[in-house]
């Protein structure tokens, strides 16, 4: 069997003991883990209603996201207090570990505490990252992801994705001052599908696939 530490290291291992307290393994040789994307992309996703956020976390980890930032926006249908009471972050962390194991990834992306939408805080999270905010196709200042090139994306990027009800006018105005507004073509996608489609499109522009 193989085990990994969630930080990029993977090893051959043999189960030594199993009891009520857990499983102990004996590590063997280090293995070559699955390669990580050359571009480290943080997904800043407005929290979706119900269990849809679980799917976003699962798919973002599967495709290669470096980190996830859950956001509470003007049209998010759950409050920060409710997210804390329901211990959603802990649930998402378990889903991230499970997704990494399933896709053979040795890195488990960090999931930040849910936070209020704040463009300045998004920029401060990773000052070296280019910030791209997904907007509806009809938004005049939005440019197609397909028009981006690897040089503009750089080595680090943050994808900012809104909730089911979309961004408010004030949020779009704030994002337009601190990020590049982008679209994924002429169709409106489901909020829970946006992250995996946007990540795939961004990686494709960087030659990942």
Secondary structure, DSSP 8 states (H G I E B T S, - for coil): -EEE-SBS-EEEEEEEEEETTEEEEEEEEEE------SSEEEEEEE--STTHHHHHHHHHHHHT-SEEEEEE-TT-SS-HHHHHHTTHHHHHHHHHHHHHHHHT-SB--EE---EE--HHHHHHHTTTSEEEEE--TT-TT-EEGGG--HHHH-SEEEEEE--TT---HHHHHHHHHHSEEEE-SSS---HHHHHHHHHHHHHHHTT--
